[in-house]
């Protein structure tokens, strides 16, 4: 992290579970940390299919690309 700016080459999901006595607790298994204020929630759902950024079907040959850019400012 340089000057409070964190660049990441890939986005990924983390999981949250409700723990009695603590409330909702996040788990980022990819980075081995608990999510904090630097994490940005863009979707929520009971499983990955409900929180997918794009849903649908394609029939026939073709290709597609998903490019995402996010900038957060205070």
MARVOGU-805064 format. One line per field, with one value per atom (N, C-alpha, C): atom name; residue in three letters; x, z, y. Coordinates in Angstrom, 2 decimals. Layout:
MARVOGU-805064
at: [CA  ...]
aa: [ALA  ...]
east: [X  ...]
up: [Z  ...]
north: [Y  ...]
end
This chain:
MARVOGU-805064
at: [N  CA  C  N  CA  C  N  CA  C  N  CA  C  N  CA  C  N  CA  C  N  CA  C  N  CA  C  N  CA  C  N  CA  C  N  CA  C  N  CA  C  N  CA  C  N  CA  C  N  CA  C  N  CA  C  N  CA  C  N  CA  C  N  CA  C  N  CA  C  N  CA  C  N  CA  C  N  CA  C  N  CA  C  N  CA  C  N  CA  C  N  CA  C  N  CA  C  N  CA  C  N  CA  C  N  CA  C  N  CA  C  N  CA  C  N  CA  C  N  CA  C  N  CA  C  N  CA  C  N  CA  C  N  CA  C  N  CA  C  N  CA  C  N  CA  C  N  CA  C  N  CA  C  N  CA  C  N  CA  C  N  CA  C  N  CA  C  N  CA  C  N  CA  C  N  CA  C  N  CA  C  N  CA  C  N  CA  C  N  CA  C  N  CA  C  N  CA  C  N  CA  C  N  CA  C  N  CA  C  N  CA  C  N  CA  C  N  CA  C  N  CA  C  N  CA  C  N  CA  C  N  CA  C  N  CA  C  N  CA  C  N  CA  C  N  CA  C  N  CA  C  N  CA  C  N  CA  C]
aa: [UNK  UNK  UNK  UNK  UNK  UNK  UNK  UNK  UNK  UNK  UNK  UNK  UNK  UNK  UNK  UNK  UNK  UNK  UNK  UNK  UNK  UNK  UNK  UNK  UNK  UNK  UNK  UNK  UNK  UNK  UNK  UNK  UNK  UNK  UNK  UNK  UNK  UNK  UNK  UNK  UNK  UNK  UNK  UNK  UNK  UNK  UNK  UNK  UNK  UNK  UNK  UNK  UNK  UNK  UNK  UNK  UNK  UNK  UNK  UNK  UNK  UNK  UNK  UNK  UNK  UNK  UNK  UNK  UNK  UNK  UNK  UNK  UNK  UNK  UNK  UNK  UNK  UNK  UNK  UNK  UNK  UNK  UNK  UNK  UNK  UNK  UNK  UNK  UNK  UNK  UNK  UNK  UNK  UNK  UNK  UNK  UNK  UNK  UNK  UNK  UNK  UNK  UNK  UNK  UNK  UNK  UNK  UNK  UNK  UNK  UNK  UNK  UNK  UNK  UNK  UNK  UNK  UNK  UNK  UNK  UNK  UNK  UNK  UNK  UNK  UNK  UNK  UNK  UNK  UNK  UNK  UNK  UNK  UNK  UNK  UNK  UNK  UNK  UNK  UNK  UNK  UNK  UNK  UNK  UNK  UNK  UNK  UNK  UNK  UNK  UNK  UNK  UNK  UNK  UNK  UNK  UNK  UNK  UNK  UNK  UNK  UNK  UNK  UNK  UNK  UNK  UNK  UNK  UNK  UNK  UNK  UNK  UNK  UNK  UNK  UNK  UNK  UNK  UNK  UNK  UNK  UNK  UNK  UNK  UNK  UNK  UNK  UNK  UNK  UNK  UNK  UNK  UNK  UNK  UNK  UNK  UNK  UNK  UNK  UNK  UNK  UNK  UNK  UNK  UNK  UNK  UNK  UNK  UNK  UNK  UNK  UNK  UNK  UNK  UNK  UNK  UNK  UNK  UNK  UNK  UNK  UNK]
east: [0.84  0.00  0.89  0.67  1.44  0.47  0.69  -0.18  -1.65  -1.91  -3.28  -3.98  -3.24  -3.83  -3.43  -4.41  -4.14  -4.62  -3.72  -4.09  -4.13  -5.17  -5.29  -5.56  -4.96  -5.16  -6.41  -6.99  -8.15  -9.11  -10.37  -11.38  -11.71  -12.16  -12.58  -13.63  -14.24  -15.29  -14.75  -15.47  -15.19  -16.52  -16.46  -17.67  -17.88  -19.12  -19.46  -20.40  -20.24  -21.09  -21.53  -22.74  -23.22  -22.76  -21.99  -21.45  -22.14  -22.78  -23.45  -22.48  -22.90  -22.07  -21.16  -20.92  -20.06  -20.81  -21.83  -22.53  -21.93  -22.00  -21.49  -19.97  -19.29  -17.83  -17.41  -16.48  -16.01  -14.76  -14.62  -13.47  -12.99  -11.79  -11.17  -10.10  -10.50  -9.59  -8.46  -8.70  -7.67  -6.46  -6.71  -5.62  -5.32  -6.10  -5.87  -6.09  -7.08  -7.37  -8.88  -9.28  -10.68  -10.92  -11.99  -12.28  -12.39  -11.89  -11.96  -12.54  -12.30  -12.89  -12.35  -11.27  -10.74  -11.50  -12.33  -13.12  -14.37  -14.79  -15.97  -16.97  -18.13  -19.17  -19.95  -19.97  -20.71  -21.94  -22.03  -23.19  -23.29  -24.49  -24.70  -25.75  -25.57  -26.53  -26.17  -27.09  -26.84  -25.79  -25.51  -24.46  -23.92  -22.88  -22.19  -23.11  -24.04  -24.90  -25.84  -26.22  -27.09  -26.34  -25.03  -24.23  -23.34  -23.62  -22.80  -22.96  -21.84  -21.94  -22.69  -22.67  -23.34  -23.99  -25.22  -25.93  -26.53  -26.63  -27.28  -26.75  -27.20  -26.78  -26.33  -25.45  -25.00  -25.17  -25.63  -25.78  -24.98  -24.14  -23.33  -21.95  -21.06  -19.67  -19.58  -18.80  -18.56  -17.60  -17.24  -16.39  -16.87  -16.49  -16.87  -15.78  -15.78  -14.80  -15.52  -15.20  -15.74  -14.59  -14.70  -13.67  -14.33  -13.75  -14.32  -13.27  -13.67  -12.79  -13.58  -12.94  -13.60  -12.66  -13.18  -12.40  -13.22  -12.63  -13.32  -12.60  -13.35  -12.78  -13.57  -12.88  -13.56  -13.56]
up: [0.00  0.00  0.00  -0.94  -1.06  -1.01  -0.10  0.02  0.17  0.96  1.19  -0.08  -1.12  -2.36  -2.50  -2.69  -2.87  -4.24  -5.09  -6.41  -6.35  -6.91  -6.99  -8.44  -8.87  -10.24  -10.40  -9.32  -9.42  -8.27  -8.56  -7.52  -7.06  -5.85  -5.35  -4.26  -3.90  -2.89  -1.53  -0.51  0.84  1.42  2.48  3.10  4.46  4.86  6.19  6.85  8.14  8.91  10.18  10.62  11.86  13.02  13.93  15.08  16.33  17.09  18.32  19.22  19.70  20.59  19.86  18.55  17.77  16.67  16.12  14.97  13.68  12.63  11.33  11.29  10.93  10.89  9.48  8.89  7.53  7.51  6.44  6.24  4.80  4.60  3.27  3.21  2.75  2.71  1.69  0.64  -0.40  0.16  1.06  1.62  3.08  3.68  5.06  6.08  5.82  6.73  6.89  7.86  8.01  7.23  6.44  5.69  6.63  6.16  6.95  6.10  6.51  5.80  4.39  4.03  2.66  1.67  2.16  1.30  0.84  -0.39  -0.95  -1.32  -0.71  -1.01  -2.21  -3.27  -4.47  -4.70  -4.00  -4.11  -2.85  -2.57  -1.40  -1.75  -1.23  -1.48  -0.68  -0.60  0.18  -0.43  -1.72  -2.36  -3.57  -4.20  -5.29  -6.48  -6.78  -7.94  -7.74  -6.51  -6.24  -6.27  -6.05  -5.99  -7.22  -8.28  -9.50  -10.16  -10.65  -11.31  -12.63  -13.29  -14.58  -14.58  -15.07  -15.16  -16.54  -17.01  -18.29  -19.00  -20.23  -21.04  -22.40  -23.01  -24.36  -25.19  -26.39  -27.30  -28.55  -28.93  -30.12  -29.80  -30.78  -30.54  -30.40  -29.45  -29.24  -28.07  -27.78  -26.61  -25.95  -24.70  -23.98  -22.99  -22.56  -21.59  -20.58  -19.32  -18.27  -17.71  -17.81  -17.29  -16.20  -15.03  -13.90  -13.34  -13.06  -12.45  -11.33  -10.19  -9.03  -8.40  -8.14  -7.47  -6.30  -5.13  -3.92  -3.39  -3.14  -2.62  -1.41  -0.49  0.67  0.58]
north: [-1.17  0.00  1.24  2.12  3.35  4.52  5.45  6.63  6.24  5.20  4.73  4.28  3.93  3.43  1.97  1.12  -0.30  -0.71  -1.18  -1.68  -3.20  -3.77  -5.21  -5.58  -6.68  -7.13  -7.98  -8.44  -9.32  -9.05  -9.24  -9.14  -10.55  -10.67  -11.96  -11.77  -12.86  -12.80  -13.19  -12.78  -13.25  -13.71  -14.46  -14.99  -14.33  -14.26  -13.76  -14.77  -14.94  -15.83  -15.12  -15.41  -14.82  -15.69  -15.12  -15.83  -15.28  -16.17  -15.74  -14.99  -13.84  -13.03  -12.06  -12.29  -11.39  -10.66  -11.28  -10.72  -11.27  -10.49  -10.93  -10.79  -11.87  -11.90  -12.30  -11.52  -11.78  -12.64  -13.42  -14.30  -14.15  -13.63  -13.56  -14.64  -15.80  -16.95  -16.75  -15.97  -15.74  -15.01  -14.05  -13.26  -13.59  -14.49  -14.89  -13.79  -12.92  -11.81  -11.67  -10.88  -10.51  -9.22  -9.14  -7.92  -6.71  -5.56  -4.34  -3.21  -1.97  -0.83  -0.63  -1.31  -1.20  -2.08  -2.97  -3.84  -3.12  -3.38  -2.74  -3.83  -3.80  -4.78  -4.28  -5.07  -4.68  -5.56  -6.68  -7.56  -8.39  -8.87  -9.71  -10.75  -11.94  -13.01  -14.24  -15.20  -16.40  -17.33  -17.17  -17.96  -17.20  -17.75  -17.05  -16.78  -17.67  -17.45  -16.25  -15.97  -14.82  -13.50  -13.54  -12.32  -12.15  -12.89  -12.81  -11.44  -10.85  -9.54  -9.59  -10.75  -10.92  -12.30  -12.37  -13.64  -13.76  -14.99  -15.20  -16.42  -16.58  -17.72  -17.23  -17.99  -17.69  -18.95  -18.78  -19.91  -19.63  -20.56  -20.40  -19.87  -19.90  -19.46  -17.93  -17.52  -16.11  -15.96  -14.76  -14.50  -13.23  -13.07  -11.86  -11.52  -10.27  -9.80  -8.91  -9.11  -8.26  -7.44  -6.13  -5.23  -4.39  -4.41  -3.67  -2.73  -1.51  -0.53  0.14  0.29  0.87  1.88  3.07  4.10  4.62  4.59  5.04  6.27  7.33  8.55  9.01  9.67  10.24  11.73]
end
